[in-house]
Amino acid sequence: MRILAILAHPTERSFNHAIAGTAVSKLRKNGHEVTYHDLYAEKFDPLLSGEEIPKDAELDPQIEKHCKEIKEADGIIIIHPNWWGQPPAILKGYIDRIIRAGMAYEFLEGDNGEGVPNGLLKAETAIVFNTSNTPEKRELEVFGDPLEAIWKNCIFGLCGVKNFYRKMYGVIVTSSMNERQLWLEDVEKTVDKYFPPKK
């Protein structure tokens, strides 16, 4: 399977990087072809220009490459911290520029954009791994877990991805090395479950 893995965290020694490294390593060990992007390390430009919005816009070759990768992926893994109940700005910019009409979704004939779009992504499964410094109980009761709605409903559900799984690890700031090791083992188990070894 072709799996696209996207990391969005600015600090190289972050736990997000450890999650990404663990997930990518497990995918490769299971025999999958992995395309991996560390958006901060690659200095991905998150700014969507007005000229780029139309469906038939001429795209920068790098953006076109990203679009092709997500369209052709059999599976997708996203890794990012929970910042203000949202992905980091660089990842939001990736969504704005890459999850494009005609690439990830389309409006059917006769629909001028007010209806429910038809998803075009080939991926059957998408996984999102998050980190947070907010206890789970407070996240659910006070904030309503906005990241679940964003990724499951607003992005992957809309773009036709049928299977979605998301896991939040935390509280990161007070976590022990033992807790982190157990979380990384959980990442491996999750990858094994959704993207098992080739038969």
C-alpha positions as CSV (number, residue, x, y, z in Angstrom):
1,M,0.0,0.0,0.0
2,R,1.0,3.6,-0.6
3,I,0.8,5.5,2.7
4,L,1.2,9.3,3.0
5,A,2.5,10.5,6.4
6,I,2.4,14.2,7.3
7,L,4.0,15.7,10.4
8,A,3.4,19.2,11.7
9,H,5.5,20.2,14.7
10,P,8.3,22.7,14.7
11,T,10.6,21.1,17.4
12,E,12.8,18.3,16.1
13,R,13.0,16.6,19.6
14,S,9.2,16.7,20.1
15,F,7.1,13.7,21.0
16,N,5.3,14.3,17.7
17,H,8.5,13.6,15.9
18,A,8.8,10.4,18.0
19,I,5.3,9.4,17.0
20,A,6.0,10.1,13.3
21,G,9.3,8.1,13.4
22,T,7.6,5.2,15.0
23,A,4.7,5.2,12.6
24,V,6.8,5.5,9.5
25,S,9.2,2.8,10.7
26,K,6.4,0.4,11.4
27,L,4.8,1.1,8.0
28,R,8.0,0.3,6.2
29,K,8.6,-2.8,8.4
30,N,5.1,-4.0,7.3
31,G,6.2,-3.6,3.7
32,H,4.3,-0.5,2.7
33,E,5.6,2.3,0.5
34,V,5.7,5.5,2.5
35,T,5.8,9.1,1.4
36,Y,6.7,11.2,4.5
37,H,6.7,15.0,4.8
38,D,7.8,17.0,7.8
39,L,6.1,20.3,6.9
40,Y,8.3,22.5,9.1
41,A,11.6,20.9,8.1
42,E,10.6,21.2,4.4
43,K,9.5,24.9,5.0
44,F,6.1,24.2,3.4
45,D,4.4,27.5,2.4
46,P,1.0,27.5,4.0
47,L,-0.3,30.7,2.3
48,L,-3.1,30.1,-0.2
49,S,-3.2,32.9,-2.8
50,G,-6.4,34.1,-4.5
51,E,-5.0,32.9,-7.8
52,E,-4.6,29.4,-6.5
53,I,-8.3,29.0,-5.4
54,P,-10.0,28.2,-8.7
55,K,-10.3,24.5,-9.6
56,D,-8.4,24.9,-12.8
57,A,-5.7,27.2,-11.4
58,E,-2.1,26.6,-12.5
59,L,-0.3,25.2,-9.5
60,D,3.2,25.5,-8.3
61,P,5.0,22.1,-9.2
62,Q,5.6,21.4,-5.5
63,I,1.9,21.9,-4.6
64,E,0.9,19.8,-7.6
65,K,3.2,17.0,-6.3
66,H,1.6,17.1,-2.9
67,C,-1.9,17.0,-4.5
68,K,-0.9,13.9,-6.5
69,E,0.5,12.2,-3.4
70,I,-2.7,12.6,-1.3
71,K,-4.9,11.7,-4.2
72,E,-3.0,8.4,-5.0
73,A,-2.5,7.4,-1.3
74,D,-4.1,4.2,-0.1
75,G,-3.8,5.4,3.4
76,I,-3.0,8.6,5.3
77,I,-1.5,9.3,8.7
78,I,-1.4,12.9,10.1
79,I,0.6,13.8,13.3
80,H,0.3,17.1,15.0
81,P,-0.2,18.8,18.4
82,N,-3.5,20.2,19.6
83,W,-3.0,24.0,19.5
84,W,-6.1,26.0,20.5
85,G,-8.3,23.0,19.5
86,Q,-6.9,23.2,15.9
87,P,-3.9,22.0,13.9
88,P,-0.9,24.2,13.7
89,A,-1.1,27.0,11.0
90,I,1.3,25.2,8.7
91,L,-0.9,22.2,8.6
92,K,-4.1,24.3,8.1
93,G,-2.3,25.8,5.2
94,Y,-1.5,22.4,3.8
95,I,-5.2,21.5,4.0
96,D,-6.1,24.8,2.3
97,R,-3.7,24.3,-0.6
98,I,-3.7,20.5,-1.0
99,I,-7.3,19.3,-0.2
100,R,-8.5,20.9,-3.4
101,A,-11.6,20.8,-5.5
102,G,-11.1,18.4,-8.3
103,M,-8.3,16.6,-6.4
104,A,-9.9,15.6,-3.0
105,Y,-13.5,16.3,-3.7
106,E,-15.9,17.6,-6.4
107,F,-19.3,19.0,-6.7
108,L,-21.7,17.0,-8.9
109,E,-23.2,18.4,-12.1
110,G,-25.8,21.0,-11.5
111,D,-24.3,21.8,-8.0
112,N,-22.8,25.3,-7.9
113,G,-21.1,24.6,-4.6
114,E,-24.0,24.7,-2.1
115,G,-24.5,21.0,-1.8
116,V,-22.6,18.1,-0.3
117,P,-19.5,17.3,-2.3
118,N,-18.5,13.9,-3.6
119,G,-15.2,12.7,-2.1
120,L,-12.4,11.8,-4.5
121,L,-9.6,10.5,-2.2
122,K,-8.6,6.9,-2.9
123,A,-7.5,6.3,0.7
124,E,-9.7,3.8,2.6
125,T,-8.3,4.7,6.0
126,A,-6.9,7.9,7.7
127,I,-5.3,8.0,11.1
128,V,-4.6,11.2,13.1
129,F,-2.2,11.1,16.0
130,N,-2.4,14.1,18.3
131,T,-0.7,15.3,21.4
132,S,-2.2,17.6,24.1
133,N,-1.6,19.3,27.4
134,T,-5.3,19.3,28.2
135,P,-6.6,16.4,30.3
136,E,-9.1,14.2,28.3
137,K,-12.0,14.9,30.6
138,R,-11.6,18.7,30.3
139,E,-11.1,18.4,26.5
140,L,-14.4,16.6,26.1
141,E,-16.5,18.5,28.7
142,V,-15.2,22.1,28.1
143,F,-14.1,22.2,24.5
144,G,-16.1,19.3,22.9
145,D,-13.0,17.9,21.2
146,P,-13.0,20.1,18.0
147,L,-10.2,18.1,16.4
148,E,-12.4,15.0,16.1
149,A,-15.0,17.0,14.2
150,I,-12.5,18.8,12.0
151,W,-10.6,15.7,10.8
152,K,-13.5,13.1,10.8
153,N,-16.3,15.2,9.4
154,C,-15.0,18.3,7.8
155,I,-12.0,16.8,6.1
156,F,-11.8,13.0,5.7
157,G,-15.5,12.3,5.7
158,L,-16.1,15.0,3.2
159,C,-13.3,13.7,0.9
160,G,-14.6,10.1,0.8
161,V,-12.3,8.4,3.4
162,K,-14.5,5.6,4.9
163,N,-12.4,4.5,7.9
164,F,-11.1,7.1,10.4
165,Y,-9.3,6.7,13.7
166,R,-7.8,9.4,15.9
167,K,-5.8,9.1,19.1
168,M,-4.8,11.9,21.5
169,Y,-1.8,11.3,23.7
170,G,-1.3,13.4,26.9
171,V,-0.8,15.2,29.1
172,I,2.6,15.6,27.3
173,V,4.1,18.3,29.6
174,T,3.9,16.1,32.7
175,S,4.4,12.7,31.1
176,S,7.1,10.2,32.1
177,M,9.5,8.3,29.8
178,N,7.6,5.2,30.7
179,E,4.2,6.7,29.6
180,R,5.8,7.9,26.4
181,Q,7.2,4.5,25.6
182,L,3.8,2.9,26.2
183,W,2.2,5.5,23.9
184,L,4.7,4.7,21.1
185,E,3.9,1.0,21.5
186,D,0.3,2.0,21.1
187,V,1.2,3.9,17.8
188,E,2.8,0.6,16.6
189,K,-0.3,-1.4,17.4
190,T,-2.5,1.1,15.7
191,V,-0.4,1.0,12.5
192,D,-0.5,-2.8,12.7
193,K,-4.2,-2.8,13.0
194,Y,-5.0,-0.4,10.1
195,F,-2.0,-1.1,7.9
196,P,-1.0,-4.7,8.6
197,P,2.0,-6.5,7.0
198,K,1.7,-7.4,3.4
199,K,0.6,-11.0,2.8
